[in-house]
Amino acid sequence: MTEQLPWVNEIRGQRFHFMGPVVAWPRFHGADPAGAVAARGGIVVEQLIADLDYAVFGSGRQKGKADAERKAAKLIDKGASFQILDEVGFIHLMRPQLEGCRFHVAGELDFGRGSAATAPPALVQTLGAIYADKVDDTLDYLVIGDRRGKGKAAAIAAGEKLRASGSGLRVIDEAAFMELVRAQAADPSSGGGASNGDGPSPLAELVIALPSLTDTKRIQRALDMLRRERMQLYSTVADDHVAGIVRSQTGYSDFYSTRISADGRYSCCDSGLDWCMGMNGAVCKHLLVLLLGLVQSGQLAPGTARDWLAATRQGKSRRPAGGENMRDLLADTVLRYKAAQAGELDWRPTETVPEDYYAY
């Protein structure tokens, strides 16, 4: 999917400075971030200066990135008018114009099976586009789902016939379609608030973003836990962190104490305060269960969960935080949980319902 696309925002003549690789850069641009900016008439500036339009900080590591972030903040304080964008914000700025385009999905999507909130018509709606029930010459995009489905072969054949006749139909795979959805679904300037009812639910919004933030197998394990049975999640939600207790379903431990902070520090331990073996360089399924449960219950905005998970991939936060300080924080959560179980503390859990997660 590298054909020329129409774009939402005009960036011709605007000046960009990049610091840190943009890890989840969509393939539909057909060039790297700097190349995509240049192809649309933007100007890439090598130095971080006051006379910019955008300072873009990708989620990947780069020497000097932290210093550049501090310098950018100081320049803003001194009156510079450029906008600082994180990776998600930059991808959203560079999104293609899809409003009014007509989409059809051949087969079934592997993502979000069985839920109206994540069915193809709802996902297409997040693009401002129209879902078409059939393949004809009014179609703009034919999406080939990863799974089989009734009429898939016929839809693909019809699409190939239209392409052969000179139609401008674009045929894309499911991965490319999900990149379009992620670029359009949530405006970072909105602060990641709850869904307004026109697109995916808050839970779907987070699930859509997760594959670009962590390992898909861990996501699936977390969703499997939530689908298996009702769970009681004991949690503390603060402006700068979330901590909680997730009951074990494997028998290796009674429960796990897990925590994530806005700066990307995270960790998890079992009931004996031994480090969770499921982390292994990335957030574990227990932490994902906690975040998914809190987003579904409305206690945590999907954008906040997304941003905190993105922060775990940056700099020193790429590895889980250990040491006595983190162990003490996790132990405090364990003590609170035990006090609640003994009736000494009024700490009420959030109960998850398996049906809420069947679609994913």
Salt bridges, closest charged atoms under 4 A:
GLU3 OE1 - ARG163 NH1 3.85
GLU3 OE2 - ARG170 NE 3.94
GLU10 OE2 - ARG12 NE 3.93
ASP67 OD1 - ARG70 NH2 2.21
ASP110 OD1 - ARG113 NH1 3.06
ASP110 OD1 - ARG147 NH1 3.65
ASP173 OD1 - ARG27 NH2 3.21
GLU179 OE1 - ARG27 NE 3.59
ASP187 OD1 - HIS92 NE2 3.74
ASP224 OD1 - ARG227 NH2 2.41
GLU229 OE1 - ARG247 NH2 3.17
ASP240 OD1 - HIS241 ND1 2.98
ASP263 OD2 - ARG265 NE 2.96
ASP307 OD1 - ARG306 NH2 2.80
GLU324 OE2 - ARG327 NE 3.93
ASP346 OD1 - ARG348 NE 3.20
GLU351 OE2 - ARG230 NH1 2.88
